[in-house]
Amino acid sequence: MKKSLLSVLLCLVLASLHAEVVPLDSCLSWARSNNAALQASRWEVEASQELQRQVFTKFFPQVDATALGFMAVRPMVSVDVQTLPQTELGRNLVQLLYDFARELDPNTQVSQRIDLMQQGFSVGGKLVQPLYAGGRIVTGHKLTQLGVRAAEEKSAMTERDLLQEVEETYWMVAGLQEKRATLQAVMNLLDTVSHVAETAYGAGLVSNNDLLRVKLKRNEMETKQLQLENGIRLATKFLCLQVGRPYEGEWEFEPFDTTLVMVAPVDTFAIESRPEYELLSLNVQAEQLQKRLTMGEALPLVALTAFGGYSDFYGSGNANLVGLLTLQIPLTQWWEMSHKLKIHDIRIRQAESMQDDLRRKMLLQNEQVYMQLTEAVQLMRERESSLEMATENYRLSLLNYEAGMATMSELLESYALLLSAHDNCTDSRIAYRSSLRRFNDLNRQP
């Protein structure tokens, strides 16, 4: 009977050879390339890099250019000579206006009105170069560098968690398929039992109750088979969603790799290389830089400003260049600044406390993951041993039933134990693969 079970399983495997076998490495590769959450984390890294380049431009001069042109319906400066007072000052002003008008146009004739600025233009530029800004530009650039590193660590953490979820889903679907194959094989054995029971009933050796028990068990298995089919379909679709592939039918998966890996406890120095710890370390550094940035608001600001331009408002052009050195010293900021700095000191201590707390939790997590892996290894060994005993128990029960030394209830009970042992063995393999993945993720060195 044991050979019969193996033969049925072999037939099921051979019948499915036409389906596409999808290795685990392919699923992990597709997830790295197609997963939406991982893609979004990579775009966040690119955005933080662009922000770093944006802040870097603050080290260079800021240049502005302006242009102005105008044409008025009437002159913007119009003076009626007769309205000026007939005093020495008034006559001097008239003479000055005439002299200025003749400089613009030698053909200007003496009249009772002088008109100026009816049209003109001006072009110019401004250059501002900060020489000292209290360290705010340098500190801001360092903050953006931390932002890039933080985005990279978050992306690495997203990728690690995603690949772990993909592998867990992969082995879950593979386990469901294995349970389906086991269920089908045992149902075929149940058909054999049903045939034996019918033969015994025809010979008057058993009652009709035995046939009813077999049929009820068969109906129960058909319901479980439907549940497995639905579970495989939904789990496969979820896996396709994780790896960014269209669902085109059921996949075939690799057989369970149950090779036991000899492991040692996770090294404590691996903690510093984990993204979670690195993020909190960056948070401490960012708070320290924020304090320095705030302090820069109360320090002097020194800047070099240059203006240059060309204008023509009166008919003759004029070019000029002006340079300014400005010094701005905040005088009333220190009272408010002292409280701001104390707030930053509190936040720095808070970030350091969170980092220390996370370190202790991660040490505990390392020990927990190691224990879970060793428990999964032990459980898998026990379940495989239980499967061997359940298979042998079923074989003996069937022989005893055929010899009239066991009841149908005892036979069906041994059948239920066999199916449960198969399912438990599959579950232990899934738990082992998941525990091994988590252990390897924590123990991976940079």
Contacts in CASP RR format, 6 or more apart in sequence:
PFRMAT RR
TARGET T0000
AUTHOR 0000-0000-0000
METHOD contacts of the structure
MODEL  1
MKKSLLSVLLCLVLASLHAEVVPLDSCLSWARSNNAALQASRWEVEASQE
LQRQVFTKFFPQVDATALGFMAVRPMVSVDVQTLPQTELGRNLVQLLYDF
ARELDPNTQVSQRIDLMQQGFSVGGKLVQPLYAGGRIVTGHKLTQLGVRA
AEEKSAMTERDLLQEVEETYWMVAGLQEKRATLQAVMNLLDTVSHVAETA
YGAGLVSNNDLLRVKLKRNEMETKQLQLENGIRLATKFLCLQVGRPYEGE
WEFEPFDTTLVMVAPVDTFAIESRPEYELLSLNVQAEQLQKRLTMGEALP
LVALTAFGGYSDFYGSGNANLVGLLTLQIPLTQWWEMSHKLKIHDIRIRQ
AESMQDDLRRKMLLQNEQVYMQLTEAVQLMRERESSLEMATENYRLSLLN
YEAGMATMSELLESYALLLSAHDNCTDSRIAYRSSLRRFNDLNRQP
1 189 0 8 1.000
1 394 0 8 1.000
1 395 0 8 1.000
1 398 0 8 1.000
2 391 0 8 1.000
2 392 0 8 1.000
2 395 0 8 1.000
4 188 0 8 1.000
4 189 0 8 1.000
4 192 0 8 1.000
5 185 0 8 1.000
5 186 0 8 1.000
5 189 0 8 1.000
5 391 0 8 1.000
8 184 0 8 1.000
8 185 0 8 1.000
8 188 0 8 1.000
8 189 0 8 1.000
9 181 0 8 1.000
9 182 0 8 1.000
9 185 0 8 1.000
12 181 0 8 1.000
12 184 0 8 1.000
12 185 0 8 1.000
13 181 0 8 1.000
16 252 0 8 1.000
19 250 0 8 1.000
19 251 0 8 1.000
19 252 0 8 1.000
20 251 0 8 1.000
20 252 0 8 1.000
21 251 0 8 1.000
21 252 0 8 1.000
21 253 0 8 1.000
21 254 0 8 1.000
22 251 0 8 1.000
22 252 0 8 1.000
22 253 0 8 1.000
22 254 0 8 1.000
23 254 0 8 1.000
24 167 0 8 1.000
24 170 0 8 1.000
24 253 0 8 1.000
24 254 0 8 1.000
27 166 0 8 1.000
27 167 0 8 1.000
27 170 0 8 1.000
27 239 0 8 1.000
27 243 0 8 1.000
28 163 0 8 1.000
28 166 0 8 1.000
28 167 0 8 1.000
30 243 0 8 1.000
30 244 0 8 1.000
30 245 0 8 1.000
31 38 0 8 1.000
31 162 0 8 1.000
31 163 0 8 1.000
31 166 0 8 1.000
31 242 0 8 1.000
31 243 0 8 1.000
31 244 0 8 1.000
32 38 0 8 1.000
32 159 0 8 1.000
32 163 0 8 1.000
34 243 0 8 1.000
34 244 0 8 1.000
34 245 0 8 1.000
35 162 0 8 1.000
35 242 0 8 1.000
35 243 0 8 1.000
35 244 0 8 1.000
36 244 0 8 1.000
37 158 0 8 1.000
37 162 0 8 1.000
38 155 0 8 1.000
38 158 0 8 1.000
38 159 0 8 1.000
38 162 0 8 1.000
41 151 0 8 1.000
41 154 0 8 1.000
41 155 0 8 1.000
41 158 0 8 1.000
41 159 0 8 1.000
42 155 0 8 1.000
44 151 0 8 1.000
44 154 0 8 1.000
44 155 0 8 1.000
45 148 0 8 1.000
45 151 0 8 1.000
45 152 0 8 1.000
45 155 0 8 1.000
47 151 0 8 1.000
48 144 0 8 1.000
48 147 0 8 1.000
48 148 0 8 1.000
48 150 0 8 1.000
48 151 0 8 1.000
49 148 0 8 1.000
51 144 0 8 1.000
51 147 0 8 1.000
52 141 0 8 1.000
52 144 0 8 1.000
52 145 0 8 1.000
52 147 0 8 1.000
52 148 0 8 1.000
54 144 0 8 1.000
55 137 0 8 1.000
55 140 0 8 1.000
55 141 0 8 1.000
55 143 0 8 1.000
55 144 0 8 1.000
56 141 0 8 1.000
56 144 0 8 1.000
58 130 0 8 1.000
58 137 0 8 1.000
58 141 0 8 1.000
59 137 0 8 1.000
59 141 0 8 1.000
61 127 0 8 1.000
61 128 0 8 1.000
61 129 0 8 1.000
62 127 0 8 1.000
62 128 0 8 1.000
62 129 0 8 1.000
63 125 0 8 1.000
63 126 0 8 1.000
63 127 0 8 1.000
63 128 0 8 1.000
64 125 0 8 1.000
64 126 0 8 1.000
65 123 0 8 1.000
65 124 0 8 1.000
65 125 0 8 1.000
65 126 0 8 1.000
66 122 0 8 1.000
66 123 0 8 1.000
66 124 0 8 1.000
66 125 0 8 1.000
66 126 0 8 1.000
67 121 0 8 1.000
67 122 0 8 1.000
67 123 0 8 1.000
67 124 0 8 1.000
68 121 0 8 1.000
68 122 0 8 1.000
68 123 0 8 1.000
69 120 0 8 1.000
69 121 0 8 1.000
69 122 0 8 1.000
70 119 0 8 1.000
70 120 0 8 1.000
70 121 0 8 1.000
71 118 0 8 1.000
71 119 0 8 1.000
71 120 0 8 1.000
72 117 0 8 1.000
72 118 0 8 1.000
72 119 0 8 1.000
74 115 0 8 1.000
74 118 0 8 1.000
75 115 0 8 1.000
75 116 0 8 1.000
75 117 0 8 1.000
75 118 0 8 1.000
76 116 0 8 1.000
76 117 0 8 1.000
76 118 0 8 1.000
77 115 0 8 1.000
77 116 0 8 1.000
77 117 0 8 1.000
78 113 0 8 1.000
78 114 0 8 1.000
78 115 0 8 1.000
78 116 0 8 1.000
79 97 0 8 1.000
79 113 0 8 1.000
79 114 0 8 1.000
80 112 0 8 1.000
80 113 0 8 1.000
81 94 0 8 1.000
81 97 0 8 1.000
81 111 0 8 1.000
81 112 0 8 1.000
81 113 0 8 1.000
81 114 0 8 1.000
82 112 0 8 1.000
84 90 0 8 1.000
84 93 0 8 1.000
84 94 0 8 1.000
97 114 0 8 1.000
98 108 0 8 1.000
98 110 0 8 1.000
98 114 0 8 1.000
100 116 0 8 1.000
100 314 0 8 1.000
101 108 0 8 1.000
101 114 0 8 1.000
101 116 0 8 1.000
102 108 0 8 1.000
103 316 0 8 1.000
104 116 0 8 1.000
104 314 0 8 1.000
104 315 0 8 1.000
104 316 0 8 1.000
105 315 0 8 1.000
116 314 0 8 1.000
117 313 0 8 1.000
117 314 0 8 1.000
120 311 0 8 1.000
120 312 0 8 1.000
120 313 0 8 1.000
120 315 0 8 1.000
121 311 0 8 1.000
121 312 0 8 1.000
122 309 0 8 1.000
122 310 0 8 1.000
122 311 0 8 1.000
122 312 0 8 1.000
122 313 0 8 1.000
123 309 0 8 1.000
123 310 0 8 1.000
123 311 0 8 1.000
124 307 0 8 1.000
124 308 0 8 1.000
124 309 0 8 1.000
124 310 0 8 1.000
125 307 0 8 1.000
125 308 0 8 1.000
125 309 0 8 1.000
126 305 0 8 1.000
126 306 0 8 1.000
126 307 0 8 1.000
126 308 0 8 1.000
127 305 0 8 1.000
127 306 0 8 1.000
128 303 0 8 1.000
128 304 0 8 1.000
128 305 0 8 1.000
129 303 0 8 1.000
129 304 0 8 1.000
129 305 0 8 1.000
130 137 0 8 1.000
130 301 0 8 1.000
130 302 0 8 1.000
130 303 0 8 1.000
131 302 0 8 1.000
131 303 0 8 1.000
131 304 0 8 1.000
132 299 0 8 1.000
132 300 0 8 1.000
132 301 0 8 1.000
132 302 0 8 1.000
133 296 0 8 1.000
133 299 0 8 1.000
133 301 0 8 1.000
133 302 0 8 1.000
133 303 0 8 1.000
134 295 0 8 1.000
134 296 0 8 1.000
134 299 0 8 1.000
134 300 0 8 1.000
134 301 0 8 1.000
135 292 0 8 1.000
135 296 0 8 1.000
135 299 0 8 1.000
136 293 0 8 1.000
136 296 0 8 1.000
136 297 0 8 1.000
139 289 0 8 1.000
139 292 0 8 1.000
139 293 0 8 1.000
139 296 0 8 1.000
140 289 0 8 1.000
140 293 0 8 1.000
142 289 0 8 1.000
143 286 0 8 1.000
143 289 0 8 1.000
143 290 0 8 1.000
143 293 0 8 1.000
146 282 0 8 1.000
146 285 0 8 1.000
146 286 0 8 1.000
146 289 0 8 1.000
147 282 0 8 1.000
147 286 0 8 1.000
149 278 0 8 1.000
149 282 0 8 1.000
150 279 0 8 1.000
150 282 0 8 1.000
150 283 0 8 1.000
150 286 0 8 1.000
153 275 0 8 1.000
153 278 0 8 1.000
153 279 0 8 1.000
153 282 0 8 1.000
154 275 0 8 1.000
154 279 0 8 1.000
156 275 0 8 1.000
157 275 0 8 1.000
157 276 0 8 1.000
157 279 0 8 1.000
160 275 0 8 1.000
160 441 0 8 1.000
162 242 0 8 1.000
164 434 0 8 1.000
164 437 0 8 1.000
164 438 0 8 1.000
164 441 0 8 1.000
165 242 0 8 1.000
166 239 0 8 1.000
166 242 0 8 1.000
166 243 0 8 1.000
167 433 0 8 1.000
167 434 0 8 1.000
167 437 0 8 1.000
168 430 0 8 1.000
168 433 0 8 1.000
168 434 0 8 1.000
168 437 0 8 1.000
169 235 0 8 1.000
169 238 0 8 1.000
169 239 0 8 1.000
169 242 0 8 1.000
170 239 0 8 1.000
170 253 0 8 1.000
171 256 0 8 1.000
171 429 0 8 1.000
171 430 0 8 1.000
171 433 0 8 1.000
171 434 0 8 1.000
172 235 0 8 1.000
172 430 0 8 1.000
173 232 0 8 1.000
173 235 0 8 1.000
173 236 0 8 1.000
173 239 0 8 1.000
173 251 0 8 1.000
173 253 0 8 1.000
174 253 0 8 1.000
174 254 0 8 1.000
174 255 0 8 1.000
174 256 0 8 1.000
174 430 0 8 1.000
175 256 0 8 1.000
175 426 0 8 1.000
175 429 0 8 1.000
175 430 0 8 1.000
176 228 0 8 1.000
176 231 0 8 1.000
176 232 0 8 1.000
176 235 0 8 1.000
177 232 0 8 1.000
177 252 0 8 1.000
177 253 0 8 1.000
178 256 0 8 1.000
178 426 0 8 1.000
179 228 0 8 1.000
179 422 0 8 1.000
179 423 0 8 1.000
179 426 0 8 1.000
180 225 0 8 1.000
180 228 0 8 1.000
180 229 0 8 1.000
180 232 0 8 1.000
182 419 0 8 1.000
182 422 0 8 1.000
182 423 0 8 1.000
182 426 0 8 1.000
183 221 0 8 1.000
183 224 0 8 1.000
183 225 0 8 1.000
183 228 0 8 1.000
183 419 0 8 1.000
184 225 0 8 1.000
186 221 0 8 1.000
186 415 0 8 1.000
186 418 0 8 1.000
186 419 0 8 1.000
186 422 0 8 1.000
187 218 0 8 1.000
187 221 0 8 1.000
187 222 0 8 1.000
187 225 0 8 1.000
189 394 0 8 1.000
189 415 0 8 1.000
190 214 0 8 1.000
190 217 0 8 1.000
190 218 0 8 1.000
190 221 0 8 1.000
190 415 0 8 1.000
191 218 0 8 1.000
193 214 0 8 1.000
193 398 0 8 1.000
193 401 0 8 1.000
193 411 0 8 1.000
193 415 0 8 1.000
194 211 0 8 1.000
194 214 0 8 1.000
194 215 0 8 1.000
194 218 0 8 1.000
196 398 0 8 1.000
196 401 0 8 1.000
196 402 0 8 1.000
197 206 0 8 1.000
197 210 0 8 1.000
197 211 0 8 1.000
197 214 0 8 1.000
197 408 0 8 1.000
198 211 0 8 1.000
200 206 0 8 1.000
200 210 0 8 1.000
201 207 0 8 1.000
201 208 0 8 1.000
201 210 0 8 1.000
201 211 0 8 1.000
205 404 0 8 1.000
206 408 0 8 1.000
209 408 0 8 1.000
210 407 0 8 1.000
210 408 0 8 1.000
213 408 0 8 1.000
213 409 0 8 1.000
213 412 0 8 1.000
214 408 0 8 1.000
214 412 0 8 1.000
217 412 0 8 1.000
217 415 0 8 1.000
232 250 0 8 1.000
233 250 0 8 1.000
236 247 0 8 1.000
236 249 0 8 1.000
236 250 0 8 1.000
236 251 0 8 1.000
237 247 0 8 1.000
239 251 0 8 1.000
240 246 0 8 1.000
240 247 0 8 1.000
256 426 0 8 1.000
256 429 0 8 1.000
256 433 0 8 1.000
257 433 0 8 1.000
258 380 0 8 1.000
258 429 0 8 1.000
258 432 0 8 1.000
260 377 0 8 1.000
260 380 0 8 1.000
261 436 0 8 1.000
263 370 0 8 1.000
263 373 0 8 1.000
263 374 0 8 1.000
263 439 0 8 1.000
263 443 0 8 1.000
265 366 0 8 1.000
265 367 0 8 1.000
265 370 0 8 1.000
266 366 0 8 1.000
266 367 0 8 1.000
266 369 0 8 1.000
266 370 0 8 1.000
266 439 0 8 1.000
266 442 0 8 1.000
266 443 0 8 1.000
267 443 0 8 1.000
268 363 0 8 1.000
268 366 0 8 1.000
270 366 0 8 1.000
270 442 0 8 1.000
270 443 0 8 1.000
270 444 0 8 1.000
270 445 0 8 1.000
271 277 0 8 1.000
271 359 0 8 1.000
271 362 0 8 1.000
271 363 0 8 1.000
271 366 0 8 1.000
272 278 0 8 1.000
273 444 0 8 1.000
273 445 0 8 1.000
273 446 0 8 1.000
274 362 0 8 1.000
274 442 0 8 1.000
276 358 0 8 1.000
276 362 0 8 1.000
277 355 0 8 1.000
277 358 0 8 1.000
277 359 0 8 1.000
277 362 0 8 1.000
280 351 0 8 1.000
280 354 0 8 1.000
280 355 0 8 1.000
280 358 0 8 1.000
281 355 0 8 1.000
283 351 0 8 1.000
283 354 0 8 1.000
283 355 0 8 1.000
284 348 0 8 1.000
284 351 0 8 1.000
284 352 0 8 1.000
284 355 0 8 1.000
287 344 0 8 1.000
287 347 0 8 1.000
287 348 0 8 1.000
287 351 0 8 1.000
288 348 0 8 1.000
290 344 0 8 1.000
290 347 0 8 1.000
291 341 0 8 1.000
291 344 0 8 1.000
291 345 0 8 1.000
291 348 0 8 1.000
294 337 0 8 1.000
294 340 0 8 1.000
294 341 0 8 1.000
294 344 0 8 1.000
295 337 0 8 1.000
295 341 0 8 1.000
297 330 0 8 1.000
297 333 0 8 1.000
297 337 0 8 1.000
298 330 0 8 1.000
298 333 0 8 1.000
298 334 0 8 1.000
298 337 0 8 1.000
299 330 0 8 1.000
300 327 0 8 1.000
300 328 0 8 1.000
300 329 0 8 1.000
300 330 0 8 1.000
301 326 0 8 1.000
301 327 0 8 1.000
301 328 0 8 1.000
301 329 0 8 1.000
302 325 0 8 1.000
302 326 0 8 1.000
302 327 0 8 1.000
302 328 0 8 1.000
303 325 0 8 1.000
303 326 0 8 1.000
303 328 0 8 1.000
304 323 0 8 1.000
304 324 0 8 1.000
304 325 0 8 1.000
304 326 0 8 1.000
305 323 0 8 1.000
305 324 0 8 1.000
305 325 0 8 1.000
305 326 0 8 1.000
306 321 0 8 1.000
306 322 0 8 1.000
306 323 0 8 1.000
306 324 0 8 1.000
307 321 0 8 1.000
307 322 0 8 1.000
307 323 0 8 1.000
307 324 0 8 1.000
308 319 0 8 1.000
308 320 0 8 1.000
308 321 0 8 1.000
308 322 0 8 1.000
309 319 0 8 1.000
309 320 0 8 1.000
309 321 0 8 1.000
310 317 0 8 1.000
310 318 0 8 1.000
310 319 0 8 1.000
311 317 0 8 1.000
311 318 0 8 1.000
312 318 0 8 1.000
365 442 0 8 1.000
366 442 0 8 1.000
369 435 0 8 1.000
369 438 0 8 1.000
369 439 0 8 1.000
369 442 0 8 1.000
370 439 0 8 1.000
372 435 0 8 1.000
372 438 0 8 1.000
372 439 0 8 1.000
373 432 0 8 1.000
373 435 0 8 1.000
373 436 0 8 1.000
373 438 0 8 1.000
373 439 0 8 1.000
375 435 0 8 1.000
376 428 0 8 1.000
376 431 0 8 1.000
376 432 0 8 1.000
376 434 0 8 1.000
376 435 0 8 1.000
376 436 0 8 1.000
377 432 0 8 1.000
379 428 0 8 1.000
379 431 0 8 1.000
379 432 0 8 1.000
380 425 0 8 1.000
380 428 0 8 1.000
380 429 0 8 1.000
380 431 0 8 1.000
380 432 0 8 1.000
382 428 0 8 1.000
383 421 0 8 1.000
383 424 0 8 1.000
383 425 0 8 1.000
383 427 0 8 1.000
383 428 0 8 1.000
384 425 0 8 1.000
384 428 0 8 1.000
386 421 0 8 1.000
386 424 0 8 1.000
386 425 0 8 1.000
387 421 0 8 1.000
387 422 0 8 1.000
387 424 0 8 1.000
387 425 0 8 1.000
389 421 0 8 1.000
390 414 0 8 1.000
390 417 0 8 1.000
390 418 0 8 1.000
390 420 0 8 1.000
390 421 0 8 1.000
390 422 0 8 1.000
391 418 0 8 1.000
391 421 0 8 1.000
393 414 0 8 1.000
393 417 0 8 1.000
393 418 0 8 1.000
394 414 0 8 1.000
394 415 0 8 1.000
394 417 0 8 1.000
394 418 0 8 1.000
396 414 0 8 1.000
397 406 0 8 1.000
397 410 0 8 1.000
397 411 0 8 1.000
397 413 0 8 1.000
397 414 0 8 1.000
397 415 0 8 1.000
398 411 0 8 1.000
398 414 0 8 1.000
400 406 0 8 1.000
400 410 0 8 1.000
400 411 0 8 1.000
401 407 0 8 1.000
401 408 0 8 1.000
401 410 0 8 1.000
401 411 0 8 1.000
END
